[in-house]
Amino acid sequence: MEYREVWTRDGKPTGRVVEKHRDKQPGEYFRHVIVILKTQDSPAPGTGEGRYIVQQRSLKARYYAGKWDVTGGGVQAGEGLEETACREVQEELGLSVTQSDLHPAFSYRVDFVDGSGFLITVFACRAEVPPEGCDFNRWEVNDVRTVPFSEFCFHVLDHNDDTFRQGLETIEKVL
């Protein structure tokens, strides 16, 4: 059984821990991480368009089934943000990144209509894609591609906001 810590909307821990899949209650916020993965062989910032790893969510996923998306997931109780980021990359894509590979990029909050939400921390890192491709988790991921930044944005911005777009543009300029 997985558990997660409950936070307030303004990012303060409540001290409560709940089962991951139980229904969310109004006022409950949960930490979530996203990892933007730029390929190791991408050009240096400002010298050409970077290449990014994008994954197609499982066709059976509860949310965004079949959508091309970024890597990420919920922070488990007792787990640090960087630890979660590394775990999610390994679980979803079969790639190894270390906490020292991660660059904090930006944070934002998502408020849901039911009064709950996510406190999202975005990390960016360079990742090596094996010649044979990613050994991805077929339960969570349907396909994986490396695509130019412009195509990456096309895929992931169809369900994200302007804050996310600006964050991606900053990542492309500095990573």
DRENPA-381195 format. One record per residue (C-alpha): residue number from 1; y, x, z; residue in three letters. Coordinates in pm, whole numbers, plus 50000, padded with zeros to 5 digits. Each point is the difference from the previous one (the first is absolute). Layout:
BEGIN
n = NUM&Y = Y&X = X&Z = Z&res = ALA
...
# end
This chain:
BEGIN
n = 1&Y = 50000&X = 50000&Z = 50000&res = MET
n = 2&Y = 50344&X = 50133&Z = 49909&res = GLU
n = 3&Y = 50306&X = 49947&Z = 50217&res = TYR
n = 4&Y = 50371&X = 50041&Z = 49944&res = ARG
n = 5&Y = 50301&X = 50028&Z = 50226&res = GLU
n = 6&Y = 50263&X = 49727&Z = 50006&res = VAL
n = 7&Y = 50366&X = 50101&Z = 49956&res = TRP
n = 8&Y = 50328&X = 49809&Z = 50014&res = THR
n = 9&Y = 50210&X = 49934&Z = 49692&res = ARG
n = 10&Y = 50235&X = 50282&Z = 50101&res = ASP
n = 11&Y = 49715&X = 50251&Z = 50030&res = GLY
n = 12&Y = 49927&X = 50005&Z = 50371&res = LYS
n = 13&Y = 49638&X = 50003&Z = 50123&res = PRO
n = 14&Y = 49897&X = 49692&Z = 50197&res = THR
n = 15&Y = 49702&X = 50170&Z = 50166&res = GLY
n = 16&Y = 49770&X = 49734&Z = 49855&res = ARG
n = 17&Y = 49697&X = 50077&Z = 49783&res = VAL
n = 18&Y = 49831&X = 49733&Z = 49786&res = VAL
n = 19&Y = 49706&X = 49973&Z = 49762&res = GLU
n = 20&Y = 50100&X = 50097&Z = 49647&res = LYS
n = 21&Y = 49886&X = 49685&Z = 49822&res = HIS
n = 22&Y = 50110&X = 49735&Z = 50244&res = ARG
n = 23&Y = 50288&X = 49773&Z = 49893&res = ASP
n = 24&Y = 50346&X = 50150&Z = 50045&res = LYS
n = 25&Y = 50235&X = 49830&Z = 50245&res = GLN
n = 26&Y = 50377&X = 49954&Z = 49956&res = PRO
n = 27&Y = 50187&X = 50303&Z = 50130&res = GLY
n = 28&Y = 49707&X = 50239&Z = 49950&res = GLU
n = 29&Y = 50063&X = 50303&Z = 49782&res = TYR
n = 30&Y = 49743&X = 50259&Z = 49899&res = PHE
n = 31&Y = 50045&X = 50356&Z = 49880&res = ARG
n = 32&Y = 49890&X = 50073&Z = 49646&res = HIS
n = 33&Y = 50017&X = 50319&Z = 49792&res = VAL
n = 34&Y = 50036&X = 50058&Z = 49628&res = ILE
n = 35&Y = 49928&X = 50333&Z = 49834&res = VAL
n = 36&Y = 50168&X = 50079&Z = 49667&res = ILE
n = 37&Y = 49779&X = 50258&Z = 49830&res = LEU
n = 38&Y = 50159&X = 50223&Z = 49736&res = LYS
n = 39&Y = 49752&X = 50221&Z = 49818&res = THR
n = 40&Y = 49997&X = 50367&Z = 50090&res = GLN
n = 41&Y = 50050&X = 50097&Z = 49635&res = ASP
n = 42&Y = 50314&X = 49786&Z = 49955&res = SER
n = 43&Y = 50310&X = 50186&Z = 49888&res = PRO
n = 44&Y = 50241&X = 50123&Z = 50266&res = ALA
n = 45&Y = 50272&X = 49749&Z = 50091&res = PRO
n = 46&Y = 50266&X = 49975&Z = 49730&res = GLY
n = 47&Y = 49787&X = 50171&Z = 49733&res = THR
n = 48&Y = 49803&X = 49702&Z = 49868&res = GLY
n = 49&Y = 49844&X = 49670&Z = 50093&res = GLU
n = 50&Y = 49744&X = 50023&Z = 50278&res = GLY
n = 51&Y = 49653&X = 49850&Z = 49986&res = ARG
n = 52&Y = 49883&X = 49768&Z = 50276&res = TYR
n = 53&Y = 49673&X = 49857&Z = 50119&res = ILE
n = 54&Y = 49985&X = 49622&Z = 49977&res = VAL
n = 55&Y = 49701&X = 49793&Z = 50103&res = GLN
n = 56&Y = 49892&X = 49657&Z = 49888&res = GLN
n = 57&Y = 49919&X = 49789&Z = 50302&res = ARG
n = 58&Y = 49657&X = 49841&Z = 50021&res = SER
n = 59&Y = 49965&X = 49685&Z = 49794&res = LEU
n = 60&Y = 49877&X = 49836&Z = 50323&res = LYS
n = 61&Y = 50288&X = 50118&Z = 50218&res = ALA
n = 62&Y = 50168&X = 49739&Z = 50221&res = ARG
n = 63&Y = 50348&X = 50110&Z = 49888&res = TYR
n = 64&Y = 50109&X = 50124&Z = 49657&res = TYR
n = 65&Y = 49647&X = 49989&Z = 49856&res = ALA
n = 66&Y = 49985&X = 50205&Z = 49679&res = GLY
n = 67&Y = 50358&X = 50128&Z = 50038&res = LYS
n = 68&Y = 50079&X = 50365&Z = 49943&res = TRP
n = 69&Y = 50136&X = 50130&Z = 50327&res = ASP
n = 70&Y = 50058&X = 50291&Z = 50235&res = VAL
n = 71&Y = 49763&X = 50136&Z = 50264&res = THR
n = 72&Y = 50046&X = 49881&Z = 50355&res = GLY
n = 73&Y = 49884&X = 49789&Z = 50287&res = GLY
n = 74&Y = 50034&X = 49893&Z = 50359&res = GLY
n = 75&Y = 50034&X = 50232&Z = 50296&res = VAL
n = 76&Y = 49710&X = 49960&Z = 50240&res = GLN
n = 77&Y = 50056&X = 49985&Z = 50376&res = ALA
n = 78&Y = 50045&X = 50352&Z = 50139&res = GLY
n = 79&Y = 50049&X = 50152&Z = 49656&res = GLU
n = 80&Y = 50308&X = 50194&Z = 49889&res = GLY
n = 81&Y = 50187&X = 49925&Z = 49677&res = LEU
n = 82&Y = 49906&X = 50330&Z = 49833&res = GLU
n = 83&Y = 49640&X = 49960&Z = 50111&res = GLU
n = 84&Y = 49992&X = 49654&Z = 49841&res = THR
n = 85&Y = 50151&X = 50131&Z = 49676&res = ALA
n = 86&Y = 49732&X = 50271&Z = 49968&res = CYS
n = 87&Y = 49722&X = 49756&Z = 50088&res = ARG
n = 88&Y = 50114&X = 49742&Z = 49745&res = GLU
n = 89&Y = 50020&X = 50256&Z = 49717&res = VAL
n = 90&Y = 49648&X = 50119&Z = 50085&res = GLN
n = 91&Y = 49858&X = 49648&Z = 50043&res = GLU
n = 92&Y = 50155&X = 49850&Z = 49688&res = GLU
n = 93&Y = 50005&X = 50290&Z = 49754&res = LEU
n = 94&Y = 49760&X = 50260&Z = 50138&res = GLY
n = 95&Y = 50280&X = 50259&Z = 49998&res = LEU
n = 96&Y = 50077&X = 50231&Z = 50290&res = SER
n = 97&Y = 50357&X = 50050&Z = 50112&res = VAL
n = 98&Y = 50109&X = 50154&Z = 50327&res = THR
n = 99&Y = 50276&X = 49892&Z = 50233&res = GLN
n = 100&Y = 50195&X = 50311&Z = 49898&res = SER
n = 101&Y = 49983&X = 49882&Z = 49635&res = ASP
n = 102&Y = 50188&X = 49680&Z = 50089&res = LEU
n = 103&Y = 50374&X = 49964&Z = 49961&res = HIS
n = 104&Y = 50162&X = 49707&Z = 50184&res = PRO
n = 105&Y = 50186&X = 49810&Z = 49728&res = ALA
n = 106&Y = 50144&X = 49675&Z = 50144&res = PHE
n = 107&Y = 49922&X = 49703&Z = 50222&res = SER
n = 108&Y = 50068&X = 49630&Z = 49968&res = TYR
n = 109&Y = 49900&X = 49667&Z = 50144&res = ARG
n = 110&Y = 49830&X = 49705&Z = 49833&res = VAL
n = 111&Y = 50057&X = 49658&Z = 50157&res = ASP
n = 112&Y = 49745&X = 49729&Z = 49919&res = PHE
n = 113&Y = 50078&X = 49627&Z = 49996&res = VAL
n = 114&Y = 49767&X = 49948&Z = 50297&res = ASP
n = 115&Y = 50231&X = 50209&Z = 50222&res = GLY
n = 116&Y = 49781&X = 50311&Z = 50002&res = SER
n = 117&Y = 50034&X = 50314&Z = 49792&res = GLY
n = 118&Y = 49937&X = 50364&Z = 49926&res = PHE
n = 119&Y = 50188&X = 50313&Z = 50103&res = LEU
n = 120&Y = 49929&X = 50225&Z = 49704&res = ILE
n = 121&Y = 50026&X = 50379&Z = 49990&res = THR
n = 122&Y = 49980&X = 50163&Z = 49658&res = VAL
n = 123&Y = 49876&X = 50354&Z = 49952&res = PHE
n = 124&Y = 49996&X = 50203&Z = 49682&res = ALA
n = 125&Y = 49782&X = 50295&Z = 49912&res = CYS
n = 126&Y = 49863&X = 50202&Z = 49715&res = ARG
n = 127&Y = 49627&X = 49952&Z = 49947&res = ALA
n = 128&Y = 49743&X = 50178&Z = 49790&res = GLU
n = 129&Y = 49802&X = 49765&Z = 49775&res = VAL
n = 130&Y = 49652&X = 50139&Z = 49927&res = PRO
n = 131&Y = 49916&X = 50043&Z = 49629&res = PRO
n = 132&Y = 49737&X = 49726&Z = 50034&res = GLU
n = 133&Y = 50257&X = 49765&Z = 50157&res = GLY
n = 134&Y = 50013&X = 49836&Z = 50339&res = CYS
n = 135&Y = 49685&X = 49897&Z = 50185&res = ASP
n = 136&Y = 50161&X = 49673&Z = 50106&res = PHE
n = 137&Y = 49872&X = 49729&Z = 50233&res = ASN
n = 138&Y = 49876&X = 49726&Z = 49768&res = ARG
n = 139&Y = 50025&X = 49741&Z = 50278&res = TRP
n = 140&Y = 50379&X = 50043&Z = 50023&res = GLU
n = 141&Y = 50089&X = 50148&Z = 49662&res = VAL
n = 142&Y = 49902&X = 49889&Z = 49651&res = ASN
n = 143&Y = 50144&X = 50293&Z = 49801&res = ASP
n = 144&Y = 50224&X = 50307&Z = 50037&res = VAL
n = 145&Y = 50235&X = 50161&Z = 49748&res = ARG
n = 146&Y = 50263&X = 50269&Z = 49989&res = THR
n = 147&Y = 50308&X = 49878&Z = 49819&res = VAL
n = 148&Y = 50356&X = 50117&Z = 49932&res = PRO
n = 149&Y = 50264&X = 49901&Z = 50256&res = PHE
n = 150&Y = 50146&X = 49728&Z = 49775&res = SER
n = 151&Y = 49661&X = 49829&Z = 49963&res = GLU
n = 152&Y = 49926&X = 50045&Z = 50372&res = PHE
n = 153&Y = 50325&X = 49817&Z = 50081&res = CYS
n = 154&Y = 49919&X = 49725&Z = 49751&res = PHE
n = 155&Y = 49673&X = 49930&Z = 50179&res = HIS
n = 156&Y = 50104&X = 50022&Z = 50364&res = VAL
n = 157&Y = 50346&X = 49845&Z = 49983&res = LEU
n = 158&Y = 49879&X = 49659&Z = 49884&res = ASP
n = 159&Y = 49934&X = 49909&Z = 50365&res = HIS
n = 160&Y = 50239&X = 50230&Z = 50187&res = ASN
n = 161&Y = 50374&X = 49987&Z = 50056&res = ASP
n = 162&Y = 50307&X = 50209&Z = 49920&res = ASP
n = 163&Y = 49961&X = 50213&Z = 50314&res = THR
n = 164&Y = 49657&X = 50103&Z = 49875&res = PHE
n = 165&Y = 50135&X = 50077&Z = 49651&res = ARG
n = 166&Y = 50276&X = 50220&Z = 50142&res = GLN
n = 167&Y = 49748&X = 50181&Z = 50219&res = GLY
n = 168&Y = 49776&X = 50071&Z = 49700&res = LEU
n = 169&Y = 50295&X = 50136&Z = 49802&res = GLU
n = 170&Y = 50084&X = 50235&Z = 50286&res = THR
n = 171&Y = 49638&X = 50119&Z = 50020&res = ILE
n = 172&Y = 49998&X = 50076&Z = 49626&res = GLU
n = 173&Y = 50321&X = 50205&Z = 50038&res = LYS
n = 174&Y = 49886&X = 50212&Z = 50296&res = VAL
n = 175&Y = 49620&X = 50033&Z = 50003&res = LEU
# end
